[in-house]
Amino acid sequence: MAGIVLNRQQYLDRVHACWLGKNIGGTLGAPFEGQKYVNDLTYYRPVPTEPSPNDDLDLQLVWLKMLEERGPQVGLPDFAEYWQRYLSVYPWNEYGFCARNLERGLVPPVSGWFENYYVDEMGSPIRSEIWACVAPADPQRAAALAWMDSAMDHAGGEGMWGEMFWAAVESAAFVLDDPLTLIRIGLNMIPPSSSIARVIREAVWLTQNGVPWHEARECIVCTYGHSQPCNAVPNHGFIVLGWLYGRDFGDRLCRAVNCGYDTDCTGATLGALLGILGGRAGIPAEWSDPVGTAIVLHKFTLPFNSPKTIEELTARTAAVAERFAQDEVSLGDRAELPDGLDSLLHRSEQAVAAIRRDLRAAVARDRELEFVLHYHGDPVLQPGVARTMTVDCLRSGAPAADAQIEVTVPEGWRLQSQTSDGCAFTITAAQFTGSERITVSARVQGKPFSAAFTILSPDAAPGFPSAQNVERCPKCQGRKGSCLCAQEMGPRVD
């Protein structure tokens, strides 16, 4: 089957509108975030003079920097590094617990779920646009990239499925515009039994069966509502209701935001999607003029060479997309869409492969070799209780079949049952407190590599109460210990 060629100028227009729509929707919804009653908006309230600062966009700007500096072959260790470098101040919900885990030496994907109540929230679905824009018209690739992103702080939760869904929908929206077809493509990338998949199907059913918008919203709330206003499940229903029930750009955004709950996220996600679908011509000046094209960072995003305007963000996004281009999808002077486009866009092998990855694992890298330690349980060892673990060594994403592995454990620990290639081993911890590290070494074609992985003692992992957050600094409200007060806020050398 021939590859997809996108018209470069049309692509640039849609990317610009995507980021502009993101700012518009986030700014519209920001004043009402977390409120659970129905709103009655028909326009901004209050009317802004610039976009609201929004983590929905900021985290994606960090990923853009990562992609610029690391190239298309990014992996989980890159995400962890850039999170610690620029996002460690954020204290909220899943962000705070991701940073807490990284600080303890736990790396993704285990960082994304361990002692993290908030895996079902909106923090990762709101980061989907960057993957759609660097992998346009390639939904399964966008979804696989979104899996890595969401593994940081939503591993195995509804937030993971939400980000994969929207990344696929938004990627396909560069070449298709039928909402139901786009929704089917997105659903094809995620587990069909997930609550995200079920609430989206419910929203579609309500629309197709003529249920009035207010009643449809109540159906979503009654069946899928949650005590946490940022829970991804009802909020995904609200986004789809706004998209399908609305008459035009502004009405769709207002209907989504009027459903309540996590309104800056629902508005921003829908605004970005509508931007991709309609381009700049589809965004009325009455909506774009008040926010302009400036980018305003949240104070918790540590400084770097971030884009200052939508224009700069568009150009830098496109430059990354050009580097990402493959035989299947590329940019050119004119669009060329092959026969069987729908079938091509529904393919999901890469997304399914991502979903099958082990979440009870940690990924580390030494140069070109990636180590995957499978804990086969929590990253916690009970002293005296043996645990069998396994290791994979990957090079360019494929197993390094010739790797010879050795494991080194702390003094006093017992290492046994190590297979001839070292890939499986059993360890028994002595009595210890805090954390320890085991080292995995490999020799590949005569070249040595190694990585260390954290093991927690029971006292270092006492659990954390559900629905509570990490401790904040009373002065700046950032995550205590890594807050703004603790940072040197001078210019960062990038």
Sequence and secondary structure as in RCSB ss.txt:
>XXXX:A:sequence
MAGIVLNRQQYLDRVHACWLGKNIGGTLGAPFEGQKYVNDLTYYRPVPTEPSPNDDLDLQLVWLKMLEERGPQVG
LPDFAEYWQRYLSVYPWNEYGFCARNLERGLVPPVSGWFENYYVDEMGSPIRSEIWACVAPADPQRAAALAWMDS
AMDHAGGEGMWGEMFWAAVESAAFVLDDPLTLIRIGLNMIPPSSSIARVIREAVWLTQNGVPWHEARECIVCTYG
HSQPCNAVPNHGFIVLGWLYGRDFGDRLCRAVNCGYDTDCTGATLGALLGILGGRAGIPAEWSDPVGTAIVLHKF
TLPFNSPKTIEELTARTAAVAERFAQDEVSLGDRAELPDGLDSLLHRSEQAVAAIRRDLRAAVARDRELEFVLHY
HGDPVLQPGVARTMTVDCLRSGAPAADAQIEVTVPEGWRLQSQTSDGCAFTITAAQFTGSERITVSARVQGKPFS
AAFTILSPDAAPGFPSAQNVERCPKCQGRKGSCLCAQEMGPRVD
>XXXX:A:secstr
   EEEEHHHHHHHHHHHHHHHHHHHHHHGGGTTB S    SS SS  SS    HHHHHHHHHHHHHHHH S   
HHHHHHHHHHHSTT  SHHHHHHHHHHHTT  TBGGGTTT TTTTBTTTGGG HHHHHHSTT HHHHHHHHHHHH
HTT TTSHHHHHHHHHHHHHHHTTT   HHHHHHHHHTTS TTSHHHHHHHHHHHHHHTT  HHHHHHHHHHHH 
 SSTTBHHHHHHHHHHHHHH SSHHHHHHHHHHT BSHHHHHHHHHHHHHHHHTGGGS HHHHTTTTTB    TT
S   S  SBHHHHHHHHHHHHHHH  SSEEEESS B  TTHHHHHH  HHHHHHHTS SSEEEEEETTEEEEEE 
SS SB  TT  EEEEEEEEETTEE TT EEEEE  TT EEE   TTSSEEEEE  S  SEEEEEEEEEETTEEEE
EEEEEE GGG     TT    B TTT SBTTSSGGGS  S    
